[in-house]
Amino acid sequence: TAVPILQDLIEKGEEEDACIELLSNILEVLYKAQKVNPVFSAASFSLSSNRIGNDLTKPVKKHIQLILEQLLHTVNRRVIILDRENTLRSHYVACMAAILSQMDKDHYSSYIKAFPSRPELMDFLMETFILFKDLIGKMVYPSDWMVMNMVQNREFLHAINQFAATLTEMFLSSSNFELQLWNNYFHLAVAFLTQDSLQLENFSQAKRNSILTKYGDMRATIGAAIRDMWYNLGHHKIEFIPGMVGPILEMTLVPELELRKATIPIFFDMMLCEYQLTESFSRFEDEILRKLDSEVEGGRGDEQYKQLFESILLSCCRRHPELAKPGENFVALVTGLLERLLDYRAVMNDENKTYSMSCTVNLLNFYKEIDRQAMYIRYLYKLKDLHISYENYTEGAYTLLLHAQLLKWSDEANTAPMQGLHSLSLHTQRQLKEALYNQIIDYFDQGKMWEEAIHICKELAEQYESEVFDYEMLSDILQREAKFYEKILKVLRPSPDYFAVGYYGQGFPTFLRNKVFIYRGKEYERREDFEMRLLSPFPNAEKLKSTSPPGQDITGSLGQYIQCFTVQPVEEAKVRFKDRSIPEQITNFYKANHIQKFSYSRPFRKGPKDPDNEFATMWIERTTFVTAYPLPGILRWFAVTSTTTTIISPLENAIETMMKTNEKIMSEINRHQNDHSLPINPLSMLLNGIVDPAVMGGFAKYEKAFFQESYLQEHPEDEGNIEKLKDLIAWQTPLLAEGIRIHGRKVTDDLRPFHERMEQCFVQLRAKVESQYGVREMVCFEDRRSGRPRSMAWGPDWDRLSHAGDCTEAPPTPKPAPHTSESEDCRNERKENRSSTFFGYRRRDLCQSISELPEPKDKKRRLSCNISESSPGSSEGKQCPPSRDAAGGQPSTAGLSLSPTGFGGRVKSASKALPLPRKISPTVFETFLEQSDA
């Protein structure tokens, strides 16, 4: 009589405390009655004792059956209805577990048979599976209540296995198969197996031993049941592909060796099932790649799993000839992904995100190779977020650009996943691409990569002007573009340093081990600071002091060795800059950006050391590194893909040094001519270091080492290089003269003695150079475009010796700059301020240089007629008369020519020293203006 009353009260939710207490007492009495029953004692009891025990257990089993039939479903419903925060819920769950604990096989069988119809039975099973899964996923009891949780799990496991038998008996045949019911069973079983309270490896050894002794490893039991139920499905398996791939993968990732061995073969069965129907297993492959990513990122999987997965599946595939080749490809794909995912997981929580970025790039490149666009985009945004968190705006822009490149300028629906700040309102590819481009422009602006931002602006402007005809947006983007051009010329941009970093030793992860990378440093970052940042994730690493590649003893050791040194970017020749006068703010950008080659020069001595002249035996070993991608890019570093080494002789080293010195002098001259506010100290040190022999000795060491007759006799093949070096020394003189003139104009009274000393040294130096190597005069012409500093984009051109007579092309006519809306007076004032005199090495065609010069009044210095004919005539169309040197077809030694080093200017014979260059006369200046205006 008590049970029906309890059922009625519990269903109504009345007197629940009393009902729970009464039900608990009843279950406790029944439990004790079973405990003292001889049936549950050892097997040594006599037959008579068993008969007596059976007679005693009949009432107990009857009472349990009564409670089961009338209260189990009622209690289950009450657990479902009550909120999780309700304190009564845990008591009901305890009662439910107590009822289940006292049920044997006969109880389950009779309870199942008591349902009047299959739909009602199916509803009960569905409800029970969902309830169990909910209670497992969101535990009722605290995690440290080990006994309560383990007892609940034991009873749930027993019930799940009993209901699994019912599934097989009543819901498996083709006429009675219930897909959703079976699906719920598999999800419940996997959730039970993967719950935290059963992961013994997370417990202490003592707690683990206690659980194994009392309850065993329930994961093995349920794992075997899942495997058997899967194979029982027969031809119904295909209905669970790809839906069950994720749960099965989650189960196989549990770190229990025997469980993995038992369940990994299920994957091959899935492959085989799909292949037999469709001759491919693409759905299975897509799903396992997608799920594997999230599972490993969530902390599951290890190296053991990768090896087991590879060995078991390869073994299974090779037993089926039709799956041997596609199966091997699939296994290679999954193990490759697993390796990258494990590397990524190992570093993604590090404080230093440098290596997280590397692993992220490895993953997104992998997904790009296998054409998984959704996963590729997912990791693009992970990488972008990492960059922005470290203020790597340039790299963040390049990363977003990869997504933008996947989109079209069309109104097609955007099917790719949208992340970040891009909302669901961006329905078309055009809308998303435009939003991405604007974000990219902002990042490039913050990263001071205005040249790249301008490219994006131009593409957007073309769309606004020619495709969507949105002139308001066109106006906005053109204004942004104009500001970027202004920033290029006016905002200081320090060039970054580049560092080569080698990670040697087996102690590093695979993506770093025995590899060399080129890193792009931050603004004003010293090498010491960079090394400290580099070594922080590897406190046990040893820094190698040598810059030479280490031997096998280092690369094969178990330790960690890091090598770091500064490298120089090797600029690729820019055709559009050739023979042009370009502002140095423009050219400097390309000297340090879009670089894929880097060099490191290591000096060494060859032969006996000359104590008086170290340059004679100073050889250079130049190592050139080529990276996988240009820098900057989506990372601040890229791996080195190839390395070449060349040997530079002492003479070639001297030529390179002289060319760099001349470049530096010319750059300083142009900077000071166009910005009078620059400090004079750098120019002072540069000039004094060259002209004062007491400081560095200038090029005297080169003369002593290479210009002796004995050297030429020993090295006759160097005759051409010796002439080049002499030519460079000769060209340095007019540069020094102009530099000293500027220095004298800006020097303060305190430094006047220093300047006078420098002038005295230069007079002696100039006399010597011009008497031995000839006179060079730099071409002086009017640069009417701007008063900003200019830089010639020139380089060594050893093989070209241009002759004046070869010139037939007329110089281009300068185009006038467009006028603004300013008043005429303001425009004239700005135009006047823009005028400046520019000195530089000339690498235009000779005829173009000549056309800009006035004809010398001295007949001895006239150009030959064939040169004059190739240049444009005067405004009256007259040509110069032929000179007496015309027969030879070459200019006289006093005329203009190009040196073997590619410079343009006047070359005179080395007869006597000439005075310091005077200021340009007004007549010559006016002549320049007339020719330019013409």
C-alpha positions, 0 to 999 in steps of 0.5 A, a space after each residue: 500500500 505504501 508504494 502507490 501512495 509514494 507514486 501518487 505523491 511524487 508525481 504531484 510533487 507533494 511531501 517530497 522530503 518525506 517521500 524520499 526518506 520513506 523510499 530510501 528506508 524501503 530500499 535500504 531494508 531490501 538491500 540489507 535483506 539481500 546482503 544477509 541472503 545465502 544466495 549472495 554468499 560463497 559458492 560453498 553453501 549446500 543445496 539445502 541452504 540455497 533452497 532456503 535462500 531462494 525461498 527467502 529471496 522471493 518476497 524480496 525480489 517481489 518487492 523490488 519488482 513492485 518498486 521497479 514497475 511503479 516507481 522507477 519511471 516516476 523517479 526518472 520523470 521527477 529527476 528530469 523535471 527538477 532544476 539542477 539547482 534543486 537539492 532534492 534532485 540528488 536525492 532522487 538520483 540516489 534513489 534511482 541508483 539504489 533501485 537499479 543496483 537491486 535489479 537483476 537480469 530477471 527484473 530487467 527482462 520482466 520490466 521490458 516485457 511489461 510495456 504494452 507496445 513497442 512505441 512505449 518501450 522505445 519512448 522509455 529507452 529514449 528517455 532513459 538514454 537521454 537522462 543518463 547522458 545528461 546525468 553523466 555530462 553534468 554530474 549531480 555530486 561533487 567530483 571529489 565524492 568518488 564513492 557516490 560517483 563510482 556507484 552511480 557509474 557502476 549501476 548506469 553501466 549495468 543498465 546500459 548493457 541490459 538495454 543494449 541487449 534489448 536494442 539488439 533483440 527488438 530494434 535491429 531487424 530491417 523491419 524494426 530498426 530505429 536509427 535514432 534509438 541506436 544513435 542515442 545509445 552510441 552517444 550515451 555509451 561514448 559519453 559514459 566512457 569519456 567522462 572525467 570521473 573514469 579517466 584514471 590517469 588523472 588520479 593519484 596512484 593510490 586513488 587509481 589502485 583503489 578504484 581498480 580494486 573496487 570497481 575495475 576499469 569500466 572504460 574497457 567494459 563499455 568500449 568492448 560493448 560499443 565495438 560489439 554493438 557496432 559490428 552487430 549493425 551489419 548493413 545499417 552501418 552506413 547510416 551512421 557515417 559520418 555521424 558516428 565518426 566523431 564519437 568513435 574518434 573521441 573514444 579511441 583518443 582515451 589514453 588506455 592502450 587496450 581500449 585503443 587497440 580494440 576500437 581503432 579498427 572500427 575506423 577501417 570498418 567505416 572506410 570499408 563500408 563507405 567504399 563498398 557503396 561509393 568506391 570512396 570514403 570521402 565523407 568519412 575522411 572529411 569528418 575525421 579530419 574535422 573532428 580530429 582538429 577539435 579533439 586534439 586542440 581540446 587536449 586529447 591524443 598523443 604520440 602513442 595514438 599517432 603510432 597506433 593509428 598508423 600501424 593498425 589502419 595500415 595493417 587493415 588496409 593492406 589486407 584489402 587490395 582495393 583499399 591498399 593505396 587509398 588507405 595508405 594515402 589516408 593514413 599519411 594524411 591523418 598522421 601528418 595532421 596529427 603531428 602538426 596538431 600535437 606541435 600546435 597544442 604543445 606551444 599554444 599555451 606558452 606565454 611566448 606566442 612565437 612558436 604558436 604562430 609557426 605551428 598555426 602556419 604549418 596547420 593552415 598550409 596543411 589545410 590549404 594543400 588538402 583543400 579544406 577551406 573552412 579549416 584553412 580560414 579558421 586558422 588564418 583568423 587564429 594567426 591574425 589574432 595572435 599577430 594583433 595581440 603582439 602588435 604585428 600589424 603588418 603580419 596581421 594584414 598579410 594574413 587577412 589578405 590570404 582570406 581576401 584573395 579567396 573571394 571574388 568581386 561579385 555578388 555571389 553568396 558568401 559560403 565561406 565561414 565568417 569570423 572576427 568582426 565580420 558579421 552575418 550582414 555581409 552576405 555577398 563575397 563583394 561585401 566581405 572582400 571590401 570589409 576585409 580590404 578596409 581592415 587590411 588597409 588599417 593594419 598596413 597603416 599601423 605597420 607603416 607599410 604604406 606601399 602595400 596599403 596603396 596597392 589595396 586602395 588602388 584595387 578598391 578605387 577601381 571597384 568604386 569607379 568602374 564596377 559599383 560607381 560609388 563616387 563617394 567611397 571613391 573620394 574617401 579611398 583616394 584621400 586615404 591613398 593620398 595620405 599614404 603617399 605623404 606619409 612615405 615621404 614625411 614619416 620616419 621609418 627605421 629599417 628593421 634588422 634581420 637575424 639568422 637563427 638556428 635551432 640545433 639538437 634533438 631537444 627541440 620540437 620537430 618543427 624547429 629541430 636542426 633548422 635555420 630561420 630568418 627573423 625580422 626584428 622589431 623597430 629599434 630592437 637590439 640583437 641582445 634584446 632579440 636574443 633574450 626574447 628568443 631564448 626565453 621559451 628555452 631556458 636550458 638552451 645553450 647559445 653557440 658563439 660560432 657562426 659556422 654551421 655546427 657539426 654532428 656532435 651538436 645536431 645529433 645531441 639530446 640538448 638544445 643549441 641556438 645560434 643567432 647572428 645578424 644578416 643583411 637583406 639582399 635587395 632584388 634589382 627593381 627594373 622600374 627604378 633603374 637609371 632613375 633619380 628616386 627619393 631615398 624614402 622610396 628606395 629605402 623601403 625596398 632595401 629592407 622589404 619584400 626580401 627573400 635573400 639574406 647574406 652573412 659575411 665572415 672574414 677569414 685569413 688566407 696565407 701568411 698574415 701581413 702585419 703591415 696590411 691586413 687587407 691583403 690577406 682578408 678574404 670573405 666567406 659570404 653565405 646567402 640564405 634563401 627563405 621559403 617566402 619573402 619577408 615581411 609576410 604572414 610571419 615575422 620569420 621563415 625557414 631557410 630553404 637553401 644556402 649557398 657559400 661564395 668566397 670573396 677575394 681581398 680585391 673584390 672585398 675592397 671594391 665592394 667596400 669602396 662602392 658602399 662608402 661612395 654610396 654613403 657619402 652621396 646619400 649624406 650629401 643629398 640629405 643635407 642639401 635638402 634638409 638644412 636642419 639635420 645634425 652635422 655629426 654623422 657627416 663629420 665622422 664620415 668625411 673625417 674617417 676617409 680624408 684624415 689618414 690618422 683616423 682610418 687611413 682611407 684607401 692607402 691600404 688598398 694601394 699598398 696591397 693591390 696597386 703594386 707591380 708585384 701584385 699584378 704580376 702574381 695576379 694578372 687576371 685581376 687587372 680589370 678589377 684593379 682598374 675598377 678600384 682605381 675608378 672608384 677611388 677617383 669618383 670618391 674625390 668629387 663626392 668628398 669635395 661636395 661633402 666638405 663644402 656642405 660641412 663648411 657651410 654648416 660647421 659651428 665656430 667650435 668645430 671650425 678647427 676640425 673642419 680646417 684640418 679636414 680641408 687640409 687633409 683633403 687638399 693633399 688627398 685630392 692632389 694625389 688621387 687626381 694626379 694618379 687616377 684622373 679627374 672626375 666631376 660629378 654632373 650637377 643638374 636641376 631637380 625641379 620636382 621636389 626639394 626632398 632627399 634623392 637617392 640613385 638606384 645604382 649598383 655595380 655594373 662591371 661588364 658595361 662600358 657605354 660609349 657616347 657614340 652608341 646613344 641615339 635615344 632622345 631624353 624624355 620630356 619632363 611632364 609638368 606637375 598638376 596644379 592644385 586649387 591654391 592661389 598662383 602666388 602660393 603655387 609659385 612660392 612652393 615651386 621655388 621652394 622645391 628647386 634644389 641642386 642634386 649631385 649623384 652618380 649618373 646611370 642614365 644613357 649618356 646621351 640623356 646626361 649630355 642633353 642636360 649639360 650646356 655646351 662648353 665654351 672651350 673647344 678642347 672640351 667640346 663633345 664629338 659631333 656624333 654625340 651632339 647629333 644624338 642629343 636634342 638640338 637647341 630651341 632653334 633646332 641647330 646642331 653643334 658643328 663637328 669637332 676635330 675629334 669627330 673622326 675617332 667617333 669617341 669623346 675626348 678625354 676631357 668630355 663626358 663618359 661612363 666609367 667601368 663602374 657605371 657612373 656618369 660625369 666628366 673624366 679628365 686626364 690625370 695630369 695635375 691636381 685641380 682646385 676645389 669645385 666652385 659654385 655653379 655659375 648663374 650662366 650655367 644654371 640658366 642654361 640648365 633651366 632653358 634645356 629643362 624647360 625645352 
